Amino acid sequence: SDFERHFFEEDVEGIKQYSSRKNHFNRFVPVSRWLLQYKRSKLVRDVMLGITLAFVIAPKAMAHALLANVNAEHGVYTALFSTLTYGILGTFDP
């Protein structure tokens, strides 16, 4: 039917789009797509957001680590590492 053919053709185009190594890398590391298009005018806002996020996450992460009977530093490292990982692997639509 036309309905099935429409969706099948979209799937084939999607597969062709991600067939090259560069596109494959860009698919799994989205920061490589948008980092070159990042506007410097947003840098101050993003740095302020990062500092605010650190002030909110750090005490919470330390408390969770102490509840888990590990050193508080482990909670802070975990929170910072997971946030940085999301920043690299997360998507961004300008």
C-alpha positions in Angstrom: 0.0 0.0 0.0 1.0 3.6 -0.3 1.1 4.0 3.5 3.7 1.1 3.9 5.8 2.3 0.9 6.0 5.8 2.3 7.4 4.6 5.6 9.7 2.0 4.1 11.2 4.7 1.8 11.8 6.9 4.8 13.6 4.1 6.6 15.8 3.4 3.6 16.8 7.1 3.3 17.6 7.2 7.0 19.9 4.2 6.6 21.7 5.8 3.6 22.1 9.0 5.6 24.0 7.3 8.4 26.0 4.9 6.3 29.3 6.8 6.2 31.7 6.8 9.2 31.5 10.5 9.7 27.7 10.4 9.9 27.9 7.3 12.1 30.2 9.2 14.5 28.0 12.3 14.4 25.0 10.1 15.2 26.5 8.8 18.5 28.4 11.9 19.5 26.0 14.8 18.8 28.3 17.5 20.2 30.4 17.1 17.0 27.4 18.3 14.9 26.6 21.5 16.8 29.8 22.6 18.5 31.1 24.4 15.4 27.8 26.3 15.1 27.8 27.3 18.8 27.3 31.0 19.2 29.7 32.8 21.5 27.0 35.1 22.7 25.4 32.2 24.6 28.7 31.3 26.4 28.1 33.6 29.4 24.6 32.3 29.9 25.7 28.7 29.6 28.6 29.2 32.1 26.2 30.8 34.6 23.8 27.8 34.1 26.7 25.4 34.7 27.7 27.1 37.9 24.1 27.1 39.1 23.8 23.5 38.3 27.0 22.7 40.2 25.7 24.5 43.3 22.5 22.5 43.2 23.9 19.1 42.3 27.0 19.0 44.5 25.3 19.0 47.9 22.6 16.6 46.7 25.3 14.2 45.3 27.3 14.4 48.5 24.2 13.5 50.5 23.3 10.6 48.3 26.9 9.3 48.6 26.8 9.5 52.4 23.5 7.6 52.3 25.2 4.9 50.2 28.0 4.7 52.8 30.7 5.9 50.5 32.8 9.1 50.7 31.1 12.3 49.7 33.7 12.9 47.0 32.5 9.9 45.1 29.0 11.5 44.8 30.5 14.7 43.5 32.6 12.9 41.0 29.7 10.8 39.8 27.4 13.9 39.4 30.1 15.9 37.5 31.0 12.9 35.3 27.4 12.1 34.4 26.7 15.8 33.6 29.8 16.1 31.3 28.9 12.8 29.6 25.4 14.1 28.9 26.9 17.3 27.5 29.0 15.3 25.0 26.4 12.6 24.1 23.2 14.6 24.5 21.5 16.3 21.6 21.0 20.0 21.1 18.7 21.7 18.7 19.6 25.3 18.2 
